[in-house]
Amino acid sequence: MIAAAFAYFNYKYSQYKFINFKETILYTKSQLFVPEKDRYIVVIYSSHMGNIDKALVPLQRKNSVLAIDLYQQRRAAEGNVTFATAGTNTLLKIIHRFHIREVPSYFMIKKQNDHGRYKQDSKIYLLDTVQ
């Protein structure tokens, strides 16, 4: 019975999740976030913890990055990085849906359809902020 519970737990947390940007409203510096790319690296971080810019450099070289700030500071986009935030309830839903346990964390999402739905396309990794 313990082995079955362990297997179910691992299966449940290894499933990939979805996010629908028509239902999940994120804010950029001056407007609502509307995804334009087919793939994003989503970074969940807190600007209260320190400077994230150096840690984002390797991720943004070939990818579009959607950096979601839990501290809710609004910043303008810089290069391939779109900074976003949301209301507390939305941030909690994102954290719960993707099982974010530590910040800063990141994962890849991939467009599923033209209705704003994206699928998690990688595991969740801890972002190394020590350079």
HUGI-V580028 format. One record per residue. RES is the residue in three letters. PHI is phi in radians with two decimals (none if undefined). Layout:
BEGIN
res->RES phi->PHI
res->RES phi->PHI
END
This chain:
BEGIN
res->MET phi->none
res->ILE phi->-1.13
res->ALA phi->-1.11
res->ALA phi->-1.16
res->ALA phi->-1.11
res->PHE phi->-1.11
res->ALA phi->-1.10
res->TYR phi->-1.11
res->PHE phi->-1.03
res->ASN phi->-1.12
res->TYR phi->-1.11
res->LYS phi->-1.06
res->TYR phi->-1.51
res->SER phi->-1.68
res->GLN phi->-1.17
res->TYR phi->-1.46
res->LYS phi->-1.90
res->PHE phi->-2.08
res->ILE phi->-2.36
res->ASN phi->-1.98
res->PHE phi->-1.34
res->LYS phi->-1.38
res->GLU phi->-1.77
res->THR phi->-1.72
res->ILE phi->-1.62
res->LEU phi->-2.02
res->TYR phi->-2.00
res->THR phi->-1.68
res->LYS phi->-1.00
res->SER phi->-2.32
res->GLN phi->-2.75
res->LEU phi->-1.33
res->PHE phi->-1.38
res->VAL phi->-2.15
res->PRO phi->-1.14
res->GLU phi->-2.04
res->LYS phi->-1.73
res->ASP phi->-1.42
res->ARG phi->-2.41
res->TYR phi->-2.42
res->ILE phi->-1.67
res->VAL phi->-1.66
res->VAL phi->-1.96
res->ILE phi->-1.81
res->TYR phi->-2.57
res->SER phi->-2.19
res->SER phi->-1.20
res->HIS phi->-1.23
res->MET phi->-1.43
res->GLY phi->2.36
res->ASN phi->-1.37
res->ILE phi->-1.69
res->ASP phi->-0.99
res->LYS phi->-1.14
res->ALA phi->-1.22
res->LEU phi->-1.43
res->VAL phi->-0.95
res->PRO phi->-1.12
res->LEU phi->-1.29
res->GLN phi->-1.54
res->ARG phi->-1.03
res->LYS phi->-2.14
res->ASN phi->-2.26
res->SER phi->-1.56
res->VAL phi->-1.99
res->LEU phi->-1.93
res->ALA phi->-1.73
res->ILE phi->-1.77
res->ASP phi->-1.62
res->LEU phi->-1.25
res->TYR phi->-1.45
res->GLN phi->1.17
res->GLN phi->-1.50
res->ARG phi->-1.61
res->ARG phi->-2.31
res->ALA phi->-1.32
res->ALA phi->-1.14
res->GLU phi->-2.34
res->GLY phi->1.10
res->ASN phi->-1.54
res->VAL phi->-1.84
res->THR phi->-1.85
res->PHE phi->-1.57
res->ALA phi->-2.48
res->THR phi->-2.62
res->ALA phi->-2.76
res->GLY phi->-1.20
res->THR phi->-1.01
res->ASN phi->-1.08
res->THR phi->-1.16
res->LEU phi->-1.08
res->LEU phi->-1.14
res->LYS phi->-1.11
res->ILE phi->-1.11
res->ILE phi->-1.05
res->HIS phi->-1.20
res->ARG phi->-1.05
res->PHE phi->-1.70
res->HIS phi->0.96
res->ILE phi->-1.34
res->ARG phi->-1.89
res->GLU phi->-2.44
res->VAL phi->-2.15
res->PRO phi->-1.42
res->SER phi->-2.19
res->TYR phi->-2.59
res->PHE phi->-2.77
res->MET phi->-1.71
res->ILE phi->-2.15
res->LYS phi->-2.30
res->LYS phi->-1.10
res->GLN phi->-1.82
res->ASN phi->-2.74
res->ASP phi->-1.48
res->HIS phi->-1.82
res->GLY phi->1.46
res->ARG phi->-1.63
res->TYR phi->-2.19
res->LYS phi->-1.91
res->GLN phi->-1.07
res->ASP phi->-2.11
res->SER phi->-2.79
res->LYS phi->-1.22
res->ILE phi->-1.67
res->TYR phi->-2.03
res->LEU phi->-1.49
res->LEU phi->-1.40
res->ASP phi->-1.40
res->THR phi->-1.66
res->VAL phi->-1.57
res->GLN phi->-1.90
END
